[in-house]
Amino acid sequence: MQLAAFIKISSFEDGQVIWSKGSKIDSWRFIITGLVAASVESTSGLLMPISIYGEGSWFGEQSIINRKTSYADFVCLSSTEVMSISSEIVLELMETQPTFALYLTRLMAWRVQKTSEMLMLMKFGNPCLRVVMGLSQFAEALFYHSDRPPTVGFGQGVEIPVKQKVVADLCGVSRTIFSEYVQKLAAAGWLTISYGKLEILSLPNWHKFSNKQRDRKFNDLNPSFEELLKDLQDEPS
C-alpha cells in the first residue's frame, strides 16, 4: 500500500481542540511540531492533562482500535502541525501487516501502563512524589515520543516547553505546591527554570529514579522530598 496518497497535513493553534471528548476519531495523527495533551474536565471546569504527546508522537490509536469515541479532549499546548492517516487505513494495516499490528499493540500497552502509573500517583502518592515522578514521566514521554518504555539510554537533558500550571495539573497538585518542589529541584541542580518552560537535567538519573519508584510497594507512596532527592542522586548503572 502506498500511504503517501492517504496522508494529510493539518495545522492547529495554541489552545485549539483537535478532538473533543465523545467525538469520533477519524484518523491516527503524528505530531510534526508542537505539543498535544489528552485532557479531561475537572469538577471545577478546568482541563486536567492525562497524557502529553510531543514531536514525533502518534496519538488517537486507542479509540480507533476500540472503535469508540474519544475518551478525552485532545488540546494543543502550542502551535501544532500534524500528519494524519485515516482510521480505515490503520484498521486495514492492523489486519494485513503483522509487524504494524505488533508495534501498535506494544504502543498501547506501554501507554496504558504510564496512564495507570499517573492515576495511581494522583490518587495515593503524596504531593512531592506526584511532582517529582510526574516530571520524570513527562521527560520520558517527550524524550521517547510517548511510544516505548525507556529501555535505551537517555541523553543529558530534555526541555518541557509548557507553562508550569499545565505540568502541575498533570501531576495532580496546585501551582503553588508544584512551584515549591520545582524550586527545590532547581536548587539541587536537577532542572533549570526559565519563562514558559523547564529543562530536566541529568536524564540518566531520572531514568533510574523512575524505575525505582515503579518498584515501590503500595505502602511506600509517602516518601519525603529528601528521600526522593537521595534516589535521584544515586548513580545510574
Solvent accessible surface area in square Angstrom, and as a share of the most:
residue,aa,sasa,rsa
1,M,112,0.50
2,Q,149,0.66
3,L,58,0.29
4,A,83,0.64
5,A,89,0.69
6,F,93,0.39
7,I,58,0.29
8,K,146,0.62
9,I,95,0.48
10,S,38,0.25
11,S,84,0.54
12,F,26,0.11
13,E,117,0.53
14,D,95,0.49
15,G,46,0.45
16,Q,80,0.36
17,V,64,0.37
18,I,19,0.10
19,W,15,0.05
20,S,55,0.36
21,K,126,0.53
22,G,45,0.43
23,S,39,0.25
24,K,149,0.63
25,I,9,0.04
26,D,72,0.37
27,S,8,0.05
28,W,6,0.02
29,R,33,0.12
30,F,52,0.21
31,I,0,0.00
32,I,65,0.33
33,T,63,0.36
34,G,13,0.13
35,L,6,0.03
36,V,0,0.00
37,A,1,0.00
38,A,0,0.00
39,S,3,0.02
40,V,44,0.25
41,E,116,0.52
42,S,27,0.17
43,T,154,0.90
44,S,86,0.56
45,G,42,0.40
46,L,104,0.52
47,L,71,0.36
48,M,58,0.26
49,P,9,0.05
50,I,35,0.18
51,S,22,0.14
52,I,8,0.04
53,Y,13,0.05
54,G,1,0.01
55,E,93,0.42
56,G,23,0.22
57,S,0,0.00
58,W,41,0.14
59,F,0,0.00
60,G,7,0.07
61,E,7,0.03
62,Q,67,0.30
63,S,6,0.04
64,I,6,0.03
65,I,46,0.24
66,N,73,0.37
67,R,171,0.62
68,K,142,0.60
69,T,72,0.42
70,S,3,0.02
71,Y,77,0.29
72,A,0,0.00
73,D,25,0.13
74,F,3,0.01
75,V,15,0.09
76,C,1,0.01
77,L,36,0.18
78,S,35,0.23
79,S,73,0.47
80,T,4,0.03
81,E,60,0.27
82,V,0,0.00
83,M,39,0.17
84,S,9,0.06
85,I,10,0.05
86,S,39,0.25
87,S,12,0.08
88,E,113,0.51
89,I,13,0.07
90,V,0,0.00
91,L,35,0.17
92,E,75,0.34
93,L,19,0.10
94,M,48,0.22
95,E,141,0.63
96,T,79,0.46
97,Q,87,0.39
98,P,108,0.68
99,T,111,0.64
100,F,38,0.16
101,A,21,0.16
102,L,89,0.44
103,Y,79,0.30
104,L,0,0.00
105,T,77,0.45
106,R,159,0.58
107,L,1,0.01
108,M,36,0.16
109,A,64,0.50
110,W,20,0.07
111,R,25,0.09
112,V,82,0.47
113,Q,82,0.36
114,K,24,0.10
115,T,37,0.22
116,S,59,0.38
117,E,22,0.10
118,M,13,0.06
119,L,100,0.50
120,M,81,0.36
121,L,8,0.04
122,M,47,0.21
123,K,151,0.64
124,F,92,0.38
125,G,3,0.03
126,N,26,0.13
127,P,55,0.35
128,C,7,0.04
129,L,1,0.01
130,R,50,0.18
131,V,0,0.00
132,V,1,0.00
133,M,4,0.02
134,G,0,0.00
135,L,0,0.00
136,S,1,0.01
137,Q,6,0.03
138,F,2,0.01
139,A,1,0.01
140,E,6,0.03
141,A,9,0.07
142,L,23,0.11
143,F,66,0.27
144,Y,2,0.01
145,H,70,0.31
146,S,9,0.06
147,D,28,0.15
148,R,99,0.36
149,P,53,0.33
150,P,12,0.08
151,T,108,0.63
152,V,79,0.45
153,G,63,0.60
154,F,20,0.08
155,G,28,0.27
156,Q,131,0.58
157,G,30,0.29
158,V,22,0.13
159,E,76,0.34
160,I,0,0.00
161,P,65,0.41
162,V,7,0.04
163,K,140,0.59
164,Q,25,0.11
165,K,86,0.36
166,V,33,0.19
167,V,0,0.00
168,A,0,0.00
169,D,26,0.13
170,L,9,0.04
171,C,0,0.00
172,G,19,0.18
173,V,18,0.10
174,S,57,0.37
175,R,100,0.37
176,T,106,0.61
177,I,60,0.30
178,F,0,0.00
179,S,29,0.19
180,E,81,0.36
181,Y,32,0.12
182,V,0,0.00
183,Q,100,0.44
184,K,83,0.35
185,L,1,0.00
186,A,31,0.24
187,A,95,0.73
188,A,45,0.35
189,G,40,0.39
190,W,26,0.09
191,L,3,0.01
192,T,66,0.38
193,I,61,0.31
194,S,56,0.36
195,Y,214,0.81
196,G,32,0.31
197,K,77,0.33
198,L,1,0.00
199,E,66,0.30
200,I,0,0.00
201,L,49,0.24
202,S,38,0.24
203,L,0,0.00
204,P,34,0.21
205,N,19,0.10
206,W,2,0.01
207,H,35,0.16
208,K,72,0.30
209,F,0,0.00
210,S,0,0.00
211,N,62,0.32
212,K,93,0.40
213,Q,11,0.05
214,R,61,0.22
215,D,113,0.59
216,R,65,0.24
217,K,143,0.61
218,F,138,0.57
219,N,129,0.66
220,D,60,0.31
221,L,13,0.07
222,N,121,0.62
223,P,7,0.04
224,S,48,0.31
225,F,18,0.08
226,E,120,0.54
227,E,94,0.42
228,L,1,0.00
229,L,33,0.17
230,K,130,0.55
231,D,13,0.07
232,L,0,0.00
233,Q,100,0.44
234,D,44,0.23
235,E,137,0.61
236,P,44,0.27
237,S,153,0.99
